[in-house]
Amino acid sequence: MSSLYVQGQKLQPGFDIQEYEEILRIIVGSSETPAKAKLIPYPQHSVLQYKSKVMGLSNLWELWMKDGKTAVLCTRGSTLDTDSWLANIYAAMVPATGKLEIDTGFTFNYTLCENTKAAVHVGYLVSTAYLTRDMVPKIDSCYQAGVRDFIITGHSQGGGISYLVTAYLYALQREGTLPQDIRIKTYCSAPPKPGNLYFAYAYEKMTQGGWAFSVVNTEDWVPQMPFSVQTLGDLPEESPVPLVEGFIKKQSFFKRIFMRSYYKKMKNPSEKTVSTYQRFLGKEVAKQIKKYLPNFKEPSYSPSNNYVRTGLPIVLYPDAAYYEKFKRKDKDKVDLMLHHGIVPYFELTERYLDKQR
């Protein structure tokens, strides 16, 4: 690996459309079918250095060297395997700091951020545990070879996991496990939402200054997943809620009964929905996870389902020509990948580049 390292310009902050285009060329080989992968040119500036074995919930990652000096850590998106989709569906939230008991002798201790109200997607956290266990030694090897610049990326599920991988690597830097002079830049392509608002705040703070992007096609449904429900419990401690509750307590008996009734009608439905999501997207899916990871110990879930879009957004807007090219072949049949696959994202990226030329 050291023979590929060339002294040159450092990795720069800010969204670079040409950099993202090269990343899509890297991603497509592991995340699309061979037929679709042929529609996108091979990377022009990058060389594949390492491809991991399949691990965890059908997870896989690749290490590429871009321009001989920037390591690109690319996480594969969803496959057709059931366990891969379980990683998406296992969408209950767990605290952003804690531990997962994944297998005999494999406990994943993590601190993605220091905010105790932050919570993240548990399925993607399980995937992150497996991937980072394999990634960190490779990062160390790159560093020993002189590499200081690292790009974290992935499309779809790979983008969702990339959020958590990034946060975990920053945490390793803070604790001194990874060197301080490593530069990390993240491109989450077509990503689902990775966690709640408090995680988003922390992630955006640690990557501020142009070091992390969320690239989305406005017609893509995946960036709107998982479903989000906000409850009064998601608000900060200093909020109008205590004032409202205090005001109700001060009312006369009959007024208090009347106002409490309406207050519960506003408060209870969202809390009930979160409880339902936890039961089905947490406990029930965990039973299926155990079929693939038999020693996995189900964690305690956070009482939140307030998923939000995370990272600095780069929005790709389709035009009339795009809609003409990407339209249903059968108007009565939904095509889930029509606007979500790497091919439409590459098409929109090329249009973005054409406007710059």
N, C-alpha and C positions, 0 to 999 in steps of 0.2 A: 504493500500500500504506500510505503514511503516514496517509491519511485514515481508515483502519480502526483505527488504534492509539488506544486509550483508556487513560489512566492508571487503574490499579486495583490490586486485591490481587495480590501476587506469587504465582507458582506455588508451591504448598506441598508439602512432602514427605509421604509416607504414601500408602497405597492409598486411592483415592477411587472408590467404586463408581459414582457418578454420572458422574465423569470418564471412567471406563472405558466406561460405557454410551454416552456421546457418541462415544467413539473407535470403538466397534463400528459406530455409525451412519455414521461417516466411512469406515471400512474397507470396508464391504459393497459400495459402488458399484464399486470397482475390483477386488475380489477374489471376487465371486460372480456367478453368471449373473443376467441381468435378472429372470428369474422369481423367483429366491430373494431378490434384492435388494429386491423389492417387499414382501417379508414384514416388513421392518424399516423403521421410520419414518426419514424424512430427518433429518439432524442439526438439532438445535434451536438450537444456539449457535455454529455454525461456518459459515464461508463459504469455498468453494473459490477459491484464488488462482492456482494454477498446476498444470498436469498435464504431466509430462515426456513426451518421445517414448519409444518402446520402445528399450531399449539393452541391450548385453551379452547375457546369456542370457535374453532376453525379460523383462527387468526394467523396472519402471516405478514412479514415485513421484509423490505429490501433496503440494502444500502447501496447508494449510487455515489459516485464522485463527479461533481459538476465542475468543469473547467480546471480539473486537477487540484482544486483547493477547497471546495465546499462539499461537505458530506450531506447527502439528502437521505433522510430516514423516512421511507414511504410505507405507510400501513395500508394493507389491502382492505377494500370495501367488502360488503356482504357477498356471500356466495349462495348457491342454491341449497347448501347443506342446512339441515334443520337446526343444528347447534349454532350456526352463524346467525340465523334469524332470531334464535333465542337471545342472543346478545343484544339485539335491538329491542325485543319485546320485554326483556327483563328491565323494565323502566321505572321501577320504584326508586326513590332517592335514598341515599345514605349520606351521613356526614362527610364533609370534604377532608376531615382528619380522622384517622382511626386505623383499623386493621381488618383484613379479610383473611379468614382461615380457609384456604383454597384446597389444600391437599395435605397429606401427611408430610410433615417437614417443610411445608410451604405456607408461611404466614406472610402476607403482604402488609407491612406497616407503611403508612403513607401520610403525608401532610401536603395536601394540594394548596391549601391556603390557611391562614390563621384565624379567619372569621368563623366563630363557632356556629353561626346561623347558615353558613354555606353548605350546600348539599349538591350531590352529583348523581348522575345516571349509574346505577349499580352494575348493569350489564357491561357498559363500556369500561367501568373500573376493573371488573374481572379481567377483561381483555388487556387493559393497560398493565395489570400485574404480570401477566405472562410475557407480554411484549417487552416491557422495560427490563425484565430479568435477563432477557437476551440482548437487548440494545445497549445497556450500560457498559458491558465489557467491550463491545465494539466501539463505542464512543471513546473509551479509554485507549483502545488501540489506535484509533484515528488521531487522538491527541498526542500520543507518543510518536506518531509519524509526522507531527507538525501541523495537523489540521486544527483550526480554531473556530471555523464557521460551520454551523449546522442548520439545515432546513428541516423542519418537521412538517410532514404533509400526509394527506390521504383524501380520498373522495368518498362521499356518502358516509357509511359507517366508519370508514377510515378517517374521515374528517372529524366525526364526533369523538373518536378515540384520540385523535391528535391533540384536541384541547387538553385532555387529561394527561397525556404523555408530556406535553409542554409544561403544564403546571407541576408535574412530578419532577421533571428535570430541573426546573427553576428551584424547587425545594431542595434538591440534592446540591445545587450550587450554594444555596443559603447555608446549608449545614456543613459545607466544605467537602462533601463527597466528590463533587465534580469541581474542576478548576474554575476560578472566577473569571478568567479571560476567555472562556468559551462564549461565543455569540450565537444566540438561538433566534431563528426567524421561523414563523409558522404560517402556512397557507392551508386553511381548512376549506376544502372544495366541496360544495353541495352538502354542507354538514347539517345533521340534525342538532337539536338543542342539547347541550351537555349537562346543564344544571340549573340551579335557581339564580335569582337576581344577585344574591350575596356572593355566589361563586363568580358570576359574570363581572361584578365590581372588582373582585380580587384579581381575576385573570387579566382584565383590561388595565389594571394598575401595573401588574408585573410586566406586561408586554407593551406598555404605552411608549409612544415615541416612534410608532411605525414598525413594530416588530411582530405583529400578528394580524392576520386578515381572515375574514369569512367571505368566501366568494359564492354568490348565489345567482341563479337564474330565476327571474320573477315568476316563471311558469312552473317552477319545480315545487312539488309538494313536500319533499323530505325536510327542507329547512323549517317547516311549520310543525314538525314532529319532535318529541312526543307532545300529546295534548297537554295544555297548561291550565291549571286551576289555581286561582289566588284566594287565600283565606285571610281572615283578619290576623291569624297567627303569623302570616308572612310579613306583616308590617313591623317596623322597628318598635322598640319599647316606647320611645317617645313618639306617640301618634295620637290621633283623636279618639282612639278606642277607649282608653281609660276615662277620658272626659265624658264620652257618651254614656258609659256604664255608670259613672259617678252621678251624672245628671239624672239618669233613670231612678237611681236609688233615693234621690232626694224628693221624688214626686209623691203625691198622696197615694193611698193604697190602690184605688181603682185606676188612676192614671198609670201607676207603676205596672200593674197587670197588663193594661192595654199596650203600653210602650214595649214591655218585655216580649210580648207576643209578636209584635212586628220586628223587633230586633232579632229574635230567634229565626223568623222567616227569612231574614237576610243572611244570617250567620250560618245556620245549620246546613243548607243545601250544599254549599261549597265544601264544608268539612266532611259531609257524607260522601261526596264524590271522591275526595282525596282518600278516604277510608276504603272505598270500593276499588279505586285504582291500586292501592297498596295490596289489597287482598288478591286481585286478579293478576296485576302486573308485577307483584312481588311474591307473595307466598305460593300462589299456584304455579307461576313460571319457575320458581326456585325448585319445585318438585321435578320439573322437566330438566332443569340444569343438572340435577343430581344424577340423571341417567347418563350424562356425559362426563361429569365431574363428581364421582360417587362420594368423595370425602369432603366435598364442599359444605361448609357450615353456614347456614343462612344467617345473615347479619340482621341487626335491628335497623328498621327503616326510619328515615326522618319524616316528621309529620308535615310534609310539603310536597306539592306537585307543581310548584310555580316555575315551570321551565321557561327560559327566556333565550332570545337570540344573543349570542355572545361573540365578542371580537369586533374589530373594526370592519364594517360591512363594505364589500365591493359588489355593487349590484350590476348584473348584466341584463340589459333591457333588449328583448327581442324586437325586431322590426317586421314589416310586412313580408320581406323576402324570407326571413326566418320562419314565419308562420306558414308560408307556402311550402317550404321544404320539410318542416316538422309538423305534420298533421296526421291524424289517425287514418290508417288504411281502411279500417272498418269503423264507421261512425258509432256503431252499437257496442263496440268492444273497447274497454279501457286499456290503454298502454301505459303501465306504470313507469316505464323507462323512457318514454317519449321525450320528456324535457329534463330528465334526471341523469341520463347516461353521460359519459365523458364526451361522446361525439357531439351532442348539442352544446355542451360547455366549450368544447374546442372551437366549434363554429362561431359562437358568440365572441370568443377570445380573438379569433382571426378578424372579425368585424371591428372589434375594439382596436386592434393593431392597424387595420387599414385606415381608420380615421386619424391615427397618429402619423401615418406616413405622408 
